[in-house]
Every structure is written in structure tokens, then in C-alpha cells.
Amino acid sequence: MKVKVLNLDGSSAKGDIELSDAVFGIEPRADILHRVITWQLENRRGIARAARERSDVARTGKKLGNQKGGGTARHGDRAAPIFIGGGKAHGPRRREFDVSLNKKIRSLGLRMALSSKAQGNLIVVDTLDLADAKTKALGLQLAKANWGNKVLIVDGEQVNEGFARAARNLIGVNVLPAIGANVYDILKHDTLVLTRAAVEKLEARFNG
């Protein structure tokens, strides 16, 4: 698949780039993408903390008084939930959200996400180098390019420092290195912008 390389303002740059069909030419499947996104979001969740219940608190287990004849309510011990320092009644239990997913499915899901963007919402730029690494100047360039309200920009080994600083306060613009590319973020944005270095890194990641 051949794609024309653009500049950050949407104008044409020199040359085209050939995208690997093994990475950018796969037919997306909703079930695979759903499984990978579910796995991602579940693993972002922290462990749900448990409350101490009646059997967990450090209180005496001695019966407070006679079962009958005292003129007061019946109690078995100080760990009852109605006492200060007692256990929580029906408290939350510890839950872990460490869902596992086969590496082949994860890899396939990322390639399908890239392929879905390659069908019309993928832009390849030459580089993220800026003559004026200022937020206002970059905002004007991206507005001229008109790539949508939510844009994900992926660079190579590391994100260009000046570009990352300039894009930090731009609403709807997110930047990642190639190693951080993931299914959820790719599909969540209207447009995916890759640098030449990002394309090389992603293709090497799967071909390796």
C-alpha cells in the first residue's frame, strides 16, 4: 500500500512511502478489537480494596452478657457491625482485574487497528521537527491540515522533544512513541498520524 507523505500543515512532502500489507492491510474484525480493548481497560484498573468484616477485626470474642434477662439487646462479641471498631457488614471484597490475553491476539488486534485507520484516517508525515516549537504556531499548522478534532500522533523511538512540548496544551492532540501505540488510543482518535520513523518501528516490531 503506497501512501503520500505530508507535512504537518497538510501540504505534500517529497516522495511516497510503501506500507506493509502485513501490518496495514489486514481486514479488521470487531470481535478481536473488542477483546483487546477489554483486556487493555481491565488491566488499567487497580485492585479493589477490601473492608474488614466481622472475622477480620481485632476485638474480644467474649460474650458481652447473658443471652436473656439483661434487659438489653443480645450480642455475641464486640466485633459486631453495630459497635464502634466492629467489622463492616457486607463490605467490599478484594477484586483483581488481571485479565490475560494471548500475545498473538494482542499483536493481531494492533495490526487490525492500524489497518482500520489505513482505510481512510491514516496520515504519514516526514518528521515532527518544528521551526518554531510553540503551541500557537503548531496549533495553526494542525488547523490548516484539518485532520479532525482528535488526533493521535506517533513518533519513532522517542517523541520529538520540541513537538511534544508544543503539543502538550493542544486540546484533542495526543503524542506517543512507537512503542506506546495501542489499540484503544488508536481507535479512540479520529485520525492517526505516523512519522516515517514510526512506520519503520511498527513494521520492524511485527516483522521481527
C-alpha positions as CSV (number, residue, x, y, z in Angstrom):
1,M,0.0,0.0,0.0
2,K,1.5,3.3,-1.1
3,V,0.8,6.5,0.9
4,K,1.7,10.1,0.1
5,V,3.9,11.7,2.7
6,L,2.7,15.1,4.0
7,N,3.9,17.9,6.1
8,L,2.4,18.9,9.4
9,D,0.3,21.6,7.8
10,G,-1.2,19.1,5.4
11,S,0.9,20.1,2.3
12,S,2.6,17.5,0.2
13,A,6.2,16.5,1.2
14,K,8.7,14.8,-1.1
15,G,8.0,11.2,-2.0
16,D,5.7,8.4,-1.0
17,I,6.0,5.6,1.5
18,E,5.2,1.9,1.0
19,L,3.2,0.4,3.9
20,S,3.4,-3.3,4.6
21,D,0.2,-5.2,3.9
22,A,1.0,-7.5,6.8
23,V,0.7,-4.5,9.2
24,F,-1.6,-2.0,7.5
25,G,-3.6,-4.2,5.1
26,I,-5.5,-6.6,7.3
27,E,-9.3,-6.8,7.3
28,P,-10.4,-5.6,10.8
29,R,-12.6,-7.8,12.9
30,A,-14.8,-6.3,15.6
31,D,-14.6,-9.3,17.9
32,I,-10.7,-9.2,18.0
33,L,-10.6,-5.5,18.6
34,H,-13.2,-5.8,21.3
35,R,-11.2,-8.5,23.1
36,V,-8.0,-6.4,23.0
37,I,-9.7,-3.2,24.2
38,T,-11.4,-5.1,27.1
39,W,-8.1,-6.6,28.1
40,Q,-6.4,-3.1,28.0
41,L,-9.1,-1.4,30.1
42,E,-9.3,-4.2,32.6
43,N,-5.6,-4.1,33.2
44,R,-5.7,-0.4,33.8
45,R,-7.9,-0.9,36.8
46,G,-6.4,-1.0,40.2
47,I,-7.1,-3.7,42.8
48,A,-10.4,-3.2,44.6
49,R,-9.6,-2.9,48.3
50,A,-11.5,-5.0,50.8
51,A,-13.1,-3.8,54.0
52,R,-12.5,-5.7,57.3
53,E,-15.5,-7.7,58.2
54,R,-16.6,-9.2,61.5
55,S,-14.0,-12.0,61.4
56,D,-11.1,-9.7,60.4
57,V,-11.2,-7.0,63.2
58,A,-9.2,-7.3,66.4
59,R,-11.9,-7.4,69.2
60,T,-12.6,-9.7,72.1
61,G,-14.7,-12.7,71.3
62,K,-16.2,-12.9,74.8
63,K,-19.9,-12.8,75.0
64,L,-21.0,-9.4,76.5
65,G,-23.7,-10.6,78.8
66,N,-26.3,-13.2,79.4
67,Q,-28.4,-14.2,76.4
68,K,-31.6,-13.4,78.3
69,G,-32.6,-11.4,81.4
70,G,-30.3,-8.4,81.0
71,G,-32.9,-6.0,79.6
72,T,-30.7,-5.2,76.6
73,A,-30.1,-6.5,73.1
74,R,-28.4,-9.8,72.6
75,H,-24.8,-9.6,71.5
76,G,-22.2,-12.3,70.8
77,D,-19.0,-10.2,70.8
78,R,-17.5,-6.7,70.2
79,A,-16.8,-7.4,66.5
80,A,-20.5,-6.9,65.7
81,P,-21.0,-4.2,63.0
82,I,-23.1,-2.0,65.3
83,F,-20.2,-1.4,67.6
84,I,-17.5,1.3,67.1
85,G,-14.5,-0.6,65.9
86,G,-16.6,-3.6,64.8
87,G,-16.4,-5.2,61.4
88,K,-18.1,-3.8,58.3
89,A,-21.4,-5.5,57.4
90,H,-21.4,-6.8,53.8
91,G,-18.3,-4.8,53.0
92,P,-16.5,-4.8,49.6
93,R,-14.4,-7.8,48.8
94,R,-10.9,-7.8,47.3
95,R,-11.1,-8.0,43.5
96,E,-8.2,-8.2,41.0
97,F,-8.6,-7.3,37.3
98,D,-5.6,-9.1,35.8
99,V,-7.2,-10.5,32.6
100,S,-4.9,-12.5,30.4
101,L,-4.8,-12.4,26.6
102,N,-2.7,-14.4,24.2
103,K,0.2,-12.4,22.6
104,K,-0.9,-13.4,19.1
105,I,-4.3,-11.9,19.7
106,R,-2.8,-8.7,21.1
107,S,-0.5,-8.4,18.1
108,L,-3.3,-9.1,15.7
109,G,-5.5,-6.5,17.4
110,L,-2.9,-3.8,17.0
111,R,-2.4,-4.6,13.3
112,M,-6.1,-4.5,12.8
113,A,-6.4,-1.2,14.5
114,L,-3.6,0.2,12.2
115,S,-5.3,-1.3,9.2
116,S,-8.7,0.2,10.1
117,K,-7.1,3.7,10.1
118,A,-5.2,3.0,6.9
119,Q,-8.6,2.7,5.2
120,G,-9.0,6.5,5.3
121,N,-7.9,8.1,8.5
122,L,-4.1,7.5,8.4
123,I,-1.6,10.3,7.7
124,V,2.1,9.8,7.3
125,V,4.4,12.8,7.8
126,D,8.0,13.1,7.2
127,T,9.1,14.3,10.6
128,L,7.9,16.2,13.6
129,D,10.7,18.8,13.5
130,L,9.3,22.4,14.1
131,A,11.0,25.6,13.0
132,D,9.1,27.3,15.8
133,A,8.3,24.9,18.7
134,K,5.5,27.0,20.1
135,T,2.0,25.8,20.9
136,K,0.3,28.6,19.0
137,A,2.4,28.0,15.8
138,L,1.7,24.3,15.9
139,G,-2.0,24.8,16.5
140,L,-2.2,26.9,13.4
141,Q,-0.4,24.3,11.4
142,L,-2.7,21.5,12.5
143,A,-5.7,23.7,12.0
144,K,-4.6,24.2,8.4
145,A,-4.1,20.5,7.9
146,N,-7.7,19.9,9.2
147,W,-7.2,16.3,10.5
148,G,-10.2,16.3,12.9
149,N,-10.9,17.1,16.5
150,K,-9.0,14.2,18.0
151,V,-5.6,13.4,16.6
152,L,-3.1,10.8,17.8
153,I,0.5,11.4,16.6
154,V,3.0,8.6,16.9
155,D,6.7,9.2,16.5
156,G,9.7,6.7,16.4
157,E,12.0,5.6,19.2
158,Q,11.2,8.8,21.2
159,V,8.8,11.7,20.6
160,N,10.4,14.8,19.2
161,E,11.0,16.9,22.4
162,G,10.1,20.3,20.9
163,F,7.0,18.9,19.3
164,A,5.9,17.2,22.5
165,R,6.3,20.4,24.4
166,A,4.4,22.4,21.8
167,A,1.5,19.9,21.6
168,R,1.2,19.5,25.4
169,N,-1.6,22.1,25.7
170,L,-3.4,21.4,22.5
171,I,-6.9,20.0,23.1
172,G,-7.6,16.8,21.2
173,V,-3.9,16.2,20.2
174,N,-2.0,13.3,21.9
175,V,1.5,12.2,21.2
176,L,3.1,8.7,21.8
177,P,6.3,7.0,20.9
178,A,6.0,3.9,18.6
179,I,6.4,1.5,21.5
180,G,3.3,3.1,23.2
181,A,1.0,2.6,20.2
182,N,-2.1,0.6,21.4
183,V,-5.5,-0.4,20.1
184,Y,-7.6,1.7,22.5
185,D,-5.8,5.0,21.8
186,I,-5.7,4.4,18.0
187,L,-9.4,3.7,17.7
188,K,-10.4,6.5,20.2
189,H,-9.0,9.2,17.9
190,D,-10.4,10.4,14.6
191,T,-7.0,10.5,12.8
192,L,-3.8,8.6,13.3
193,V,-0.6,10.4,12.2
194,L,2.6,8.4,11.9
195,T,6.1,9.7,11.1
196,R,8.4,7.8,8.8
197,A,10.3,6.6,11.9
198,A,7.1,5.4,13.5
199,V,6.2,3.3,10.4
200,E,9.6,1.7,10.4
201,K,9.4,0.9,14.1
202,L,5.9,-0.6,13.9
203,E,6.8,-2.7,10.8
204,A,10.0,-3.9,12.4
205,R,8.1,-4.7,15.6
206,F,5.8,-7.2,13.8
207,N,8.3,-8.5,11.2
208,G,10.8,-9.2,14.0
